[in-house]
Amino acid sequence: MQHLPQKTPVEQARTLDQWFMVFWICFAVGIPTSVIIVGIAGVIAGVVFLCLILYKLWELIPEKEAKTTPGKAVGFLFIPLFNLYWNFIAINGLAEALNKELSRTNEEELKIDTRLTLAYCIVACVSVVTIELVFAGIILAIAQIIILILAVKQMKDAGKSLILSKSK
């Protein structure tokens, strides 16, 4: 059986950039057009690329330091209601773990603002409670998506730095 060649760190970093670009474009186009099939497909594609990014970033955390495995981090986000709690582990916990790894590699300038990831987790919880209030629900959903995109951008940049620092 032939094994596929491993990607170089530069190729891995480029892949993270590409996944992030597809992720935010899918959400940016998919959410406003979600009343039609194309928009729903965009949101689904955005979720898929978000999962790929989260999985890859969790792989960068050493096992002994990680609060979870990459598979659990992504998989448990699909459990209804439990995912509200799990966001605090999979998203905010990832940001904290990436910051620890950045400290070890002296890449402190790329630290993730964990207030942003925490805000995402809180807004996700609050948006479920306000789902009945249509206007508030829409505003919170938009805020949640914007915060998520900004947080994932920071985490992606931190992950790229970690990947590239391993190649030095």
Secondary structure, DSSP 4 states (H G I P E B T S, - for coil): -PPPPPPPHHHHHHHHHHHHHHHHHHHHHHTTTTTSHHHHHHHHHHHHHHHHHHHHHHHTS-TTT-SS-HHHHHHGGGSTTHHHHHHIIIIIIHHHHHHHHHHHTT-GGG---HHHHHHHHHHHHHHHHTTTSHHHHHHHHHHHHHHHHHHHHHHHHHHHHHHHHHT-
